[in-house]
Amino acid sequence: MNRQLKTGLVLCLGLAMAGCGGQKIKPGDVLCPIVGAAAGAGVVAAGADTDETGALAGGAVVGAAIAYLVCHEADKPAPAAPAPAPAPAPVAKKVTPPPPPPPAAPEVGSKIISLEGTNFDFNKATLTAAGTAKLDEAAKVLGENPTVKLNVEGHTDGVGSAAYNQGLSERRAKAVVAYLVGKGVDGARLNPVGYGKSKPVATNDTAEGRAKNRRVDLVVSDN
């Protein structure tokens, strides 16, 4: 190798080192410029009539620069693949709420309803409009609880004899049973019983108290 070519190689090697300053040097960073420099110098020497140092060195530098750029372009990492498109958000399913639980069955000894006050007139076993409205509610409860049985308990106020009031309380109980049966309730579930004036819930000394005592209670039984 002549002096001129050596000079070109030295120059191109210095160019390669300067271009890689601060970077990690790979074998290709040195070999590519050297090979390019040799090729560039050879082309100049073959096509020129002179072997001046400047011409050979220039060819070496140009060849080294071209080889350096080509090698670096080839050494660049491939561009990263685009990130996948986000998956569509799942469509929320419409959840149908469960039906409400059926109402709890009335407990034994509890009152379904109490017909008092204006539900029975004085000395009468005939139901008033207010009384039938309450019994319509009782018939609905019994329809929702087909196993429930009732004691239909008739009562009176304290006016009159015990014997008379006993009969009146029984007639009132039977009037309630007849109405509920007419609403579709099985009569076998209803047990009419009269207590006369023996179980008052209020005083018999006032009109208001006596009206409360004239009543029929529908009480859940255990038989």
Helices and strands as residue ranges (DSSP letters): H 3-19, H 27-47, H 53-75, E 111-115, G 117-119, H 129-144, E 149-155, H 162-182, G 187-189, E 190-194, H 207-213, E 215-221
